[in-house]
Amino acid sequence: MLDKTKEDILSQGTIAAATTVPSSPGGSECSIVDTSEIAQMALQCEAVFDASATADVLVHVRASAEGGTVATEWDTVDYTTIRIPCTAGSRVQITKPVWPDPTYLTVMVENTDAAYPVTSVVITRETQDVEPT
């Protein structure tokens, strides 16, 4: 039996210019996703860009075998990266599939714009879970 679920894993009102939230993997701003019973997964990423913004938002997806809250328990290199393309003054949403091979995943959201904040940032996991019959 398969069960589809959707859950916000990060919701941030504002991310300042040239800032990453959380600043390191395992930070409290983002939920840790346990993929041990997930068959398929996608991340839905959305942000609202300032009217004068010129740079994209990067969603850094990190993997871990332990899944803890200490940065050293997480990979130092992204498992994958999702780019939210800048459209000044607009809300942009993109959904990307992520293969749930690692046992744990988390995200860090980087505002690459050096001058303008990004607002209403929400990362949602959409999963198809394997349920016992």
Secondary structure, 3 states (H helix, E strand, C coil): CEEEEEEEEEEEEEECCCCEECCCCCCCCECCEECCCEEEEEEEEEEEECCCCCCCEEEEEEEECCCCCCHHHCCCCCCEEEEECCCCCCEEEEEEECCCCCCEEEEEEEECCCCCCEEEEEEEEEEEEECCC
